[in-house]
Amino acid sequence: MEEVDIEQLISSINSGNPQEKLVQHWLSLTKEDFRTLQGSEFINDKIIDSYMKLIQQRSLECPNLPRTYACTTLLFTKLKPLEWRKG
């Protein structure tokens, strides 16, 4: 992408309804989700989950790539309170 294209993309993401869906696959991603990729914002869990799913899907479609498996970022949130004991 050229710099002009990137600027237009950023402008599009930053304007209009933040709940507008930009991507619909296994997750719906909105402008608000993509806005977390700018500046010093924390990356949205849905963006991370979506990227991990893309990597996993690519490994299934290309047999020469290593197999990958990805869990949702919410798995860590669910396991953290259990505080696994050492030893």
C-alpha positions as CSV (number, residue, x, y, z in Angstrom):
1,M,0.0,0.0,0.0
2,E,1.1,3.5,-0.7
3,E,1.1,6.2,1.9
4,V,-1.9,7.9,0.3
5,D,-3.9,4.6,0.5
6,I,-2.9,4.2,4.2
7,E,-4.0,7.8,4.9
8,Q,-7.4,7.2,3.2
9,L,-7.8,4.0,5.2
10,I,-7.1,5.7,8.5
11,S,-9.4,8.6,7.7
12,S,-12.2,6.1,6.8
13,I,-11.7,4.2,10.1
14,N,-11.7,7.4,12.1
15,S,-14.9,8.8,10.6
16,G,-18.5,7.7,10.8
17,N,-20.2,5.2,13.0
18,P,-17.7,3.4,15.3
19,Q,-20.0,0.3,15.3
20,E,-20.0,0.0,11.5
21,K,-18.9,-3.5,10.6
22,L,-15.8,-3.6,8.3
23,V,-15.1,-7.3,8.4
24,Q,-17.5,-10.2,8.9
25,H,-16.1,-13.7,9.1
26,W,-15.7,-15.8,12.3
27,L,-15.8,-12.5,14.2
28,S,-17.4,-9.1,13.3
29,L,-14.8,-6.4,13.4
30,T,-16.0,-2.8,13.6
31,K,-14.3,0.6,13.0
32,E,-14.0,0.9,16.8
33,D,-12.0,-2.4,16.8
34,F,-9.6,-1.2,14.1
35,R,-9.1,2.2,15.9
36,T,-7.3,0.3,18.6
37,L,-4.5,-0.3,16.1
38,Q,-3.6,3.4,16.2
39,G,-1.4,5.4,18.5
40,S,-0.9,4.2,22.0
41,E,-4.2,2.3,22.3
42,F,-4.3,-1.3,23.7
43,I,-5.1,-3.7,20.9
44,N,-8.6,-5.1,21.0
45,D,-9.0,-8.8,21.9
46,K,-11.1,-9.3,18.8
47,I,-8.3,-8.0,16.6
48,I,-5.8,-10.4,18.3
49,D,-8.3,-13.4,18.1
50,S,-9.0,-12.6,14.4
51,Y,-5.3,-12.5,13.5
52,M,-4.6,-15.7,15.4
53,K,-7.5,-17.4,13.5
54,L,-6.0,-16.1,10.2
55,I,-2.7,-17.7,11.0
56,Q,-4.4,-21.0,12.0
57,Q,-6.5,-21.0,8.8
58,R,-3.4,-20.4,6.7
59,S,-1.6,-23.3,8.3
60,L,-4.5,-25.6,7.5
61,E,-4.6,-24.5,3.8
62,C,-0.9,-24.7,3.2
63,P,0.4,-28.2,4.1
64,N,4.1,-27.0,3.9
65,L,3.5,-24.7,6.8
66,P,3.7,-25.8,10.4
67,R,0.4,-26.6,12.1
68,T,-0.8,-23.9,14.5
69,Y,-3.5,-23.8,17.1
70,A,-4.9,-20.7,18.7
71,C,-7.2,-20.2,21.6
72,T,-9.2,-17.1,22.2
73,T,-7.6,-14.4,24.4
74,L,-10.5,-14.9,26.8
75,L,-9.0,-18.3,27.8
76,F,-6.2,-16.6,29.7
77,T,-8.8,-14.4,31.4
78,K,-10.7,-17.5,32.5
79,L,-7.5,-19.4,33.6
80,K,-5.8,-16.6,35.5
81,P,-8.1,-16.6,38.6
82,L,-7.3,-20.3,39.0
83,E,-3.6,-19.5,39.7
84,W,-2.1,-22.8,39.0
85,R,0.1,-23.9,41.8
86,K,3.8,-24.6,41.2
87,G,5.2,-28.0,42.0
